[in-house]
Amino acid sequence: MTNRKKYFPKNFLIGGAIAANQIEGAYDEGGKGLSVADLLKGGTLSSRNGEFSLEINPAQYYPRHVASDFYHRYEEDIELLGEMGFSTLRLSIAWTRIFPNGDDSEPNMEGIKYYHKVFQKLREQNIEPIVTISHFEMPVALLKNYNGWANRKTIELFERYVRVLFNEYSVYVKHWIVFNEMNCAFNDINGDWPYSIHLGIHFKKDDDRKSLVFQAIHNQFVAISKTKELAKELSPESKIGAMVVYFSGYPRTCDPEDVLANYTKERLKSLYFLDVLTSGEYPNYMKKYFEKENIHVDIEPADLDSIKKNKIDFIAFSYYMSIVTAANPEKYAEGSGNVFSGVKNPYVKASEWGWEIDPLGLRLSLNTIYDKYRLPLLIAENGFGAKDVLENGQVKDEYRIAYLNAHLSNMLDAIEDGVEVMGYCSWAPIDLVAAGTGEMSKRYGYIYVDRDDQGNGTLKRYKKNSFYWMKKVIESNGEYLNADWKDSL
């Protein structure tokens, strides 16, 4: 194995990322209320197929209701992460464990005590938490009674929730991500399914769908600024970040039309969110977009003032693949690319789910974002989903090792380029319910969880080969990475 002579920077945060609604289970224990995630029979896209209703069906299996049972097994799981040498764990707090209905007058003390125990266990293992405040799990009551983020009232209710988090957990938490992958809201614009899982909106037949989605996005911008304002008051040492999905975008050819199509897509679907939250202003291209698309958003002067005064401290993003855009995709016989749209990239391989594997794209993404915004960057998610096979208590997942090695190597190259990378969190260190498909069989972890797609299994934990590999990477401060990453893919 080749020594890189490139190491993780001083105080670098390396670890993994999990989400409450995909790992905790115990959906109706400890005083918890129902979240939109609790109603999903499959993945986040299930509502497109009419598989989402506002009531629990006792005869239906819901993967998230037990998930990986982290709620009851957090001590064992955190000890395993400590054994690997993690210095950080990005996790989310379930809004419905703190305020079961979202608009309760008082918080749920059982939920508050639970997360105190989780944070205390992390501290015992010398693992610093990075907390996502809202990770696709809005209280169902807010969808029913307020139409979620389309209603400005939700900003006020969110502030109440955040105030409790800062008062209770600031002693443990210094880095907060307000919303997970904000730009996933674009998934709600062009579909015809009735519910938005990301924004908690119930779309009626005659609704102006685009205006509702962009109003909800705007209200989240304001909520982020209010979170930063509360941090100044209650937790001055805290850093507040925003998170997007960001995949390097390439034009299919050097045809100027392809180049423009790629540029337009990237700016609208990713950079718009960061442009607003780093500058405190709506860029002119979005104002023109609203005008051309006849989109109406209620933006009060006080909103912009708050966003301007309370800019984010760091940028978090998830990276799994790159995207190729063509102005006329029907020209290409190879068909569509990955699940996030685009055409196929003939120069890279893909996973069995069609996710194109592009480690160099991570280096490009880091440089692109840092050049534009000059803020510390956190790789909040990066990982490889596969159908792992457990044989004799072992999982030989060298394919995952190759993927992670290649991406970590390119991250170190980006740091050598001059990018300020504060940390890396792989998704997900422990097998959990996949967000997009609702499967347990699509596994990401270093730790195998004995649970299948039908809910069978003991939930016992097993260390995969990647567990021992990542342990060595962390122990060596990155020296164990193979610099010849292309040979391993």
URHU-V621170 format. One line per field, one symbol per residue. ss: DSSP state (A for helix, B for strand, O for the rest). burial: I if it has 16 or more other C-alpha atoms within 10 Angstrom, else O. A space follows every 10 residues. Layout:
ss: ???
burial: ???
This chain:
ss: OOOOOOOOOO OOBBBBBOOA AAAOOOOOOO OOOOBAAAAB OOOOOAAAAO OBOOOOOOOO OOAAAOOOOA AAAAAAAAAA AAAAOOOBBB BBOOAAAAOO OOOOOOOOAA AAAAAAAAAA AAAAOOOBBB BBBBOOOOBA AAAAAAOAAA OOAAAAAAAA AAAAAAAAAO OOOOBBBBBO OAAAAAAAOO OOOOBOOOOO OBOOOOOOAA AAAAAAAAAA AAAAAAAAAA AAAAOOOOBB BBBBBOOOBB BOOOOAAAAA AAAAAAAAAA AAAAAAAAAO OOOAAAAAAA AAOOOOOOOO AAAAAAAAAO OOOBBBBBOO OOBBBOOOAA AOOOOBOOOO OOBOOOOOBB OOOOOBBOAA AAAAAAAAAA AAAOOBBBBB BOOOOBOOOO BOOBOOOAAA AAAAAAAAAA AAAAAAAOOO BBBBBBBOOB OOOOOOOOOO OOBOOOBBBO OOOOOOOOOO BBBOAAAAAA AAAAAOOOOO OOOOAAAAO
burial: OOOOOIIIOO OOIIIIIIII IIIIIIIOOI IIIIIIIIII IIIIIIIOOO OIOIOOOOOO OIIIIIIIII IOOIOOIIII IIOIIIIIII IIIIIIIIII IIIOOOIIOO IIOOIOOIIO IIOOIOIIII IIIIIIIIII IIIOOIIIII IIOIIOIIII IIIIIIOOII OIIIIIIIII IIIIIIOIIO OOIIIIIIII IIIOOOOOII IIIIIIIIII IIIIIIIIII IOOOIOOIII IIIIIIIIII IIOOOOOIII IIOOOIOOII IIIIIIIIII OOOOOOOOOI OOOOIOIOOO OOIIOIIIOI IIIIIIIIII IIIIIIIOIO OOOOOIIIOO OIIIIOOOOO OOOOIIIIII IIIIIIIOII OOOOIIIIII IIIIIIOIOO OOOOIOIOII IIIIIIIIII IIIIIOOOII IIIIIIIIII IIIIIOOIII IIIIIIIIII IIIOIOOOIO IIIIIIIOII IIIIOOIIII IIIOIOOOI
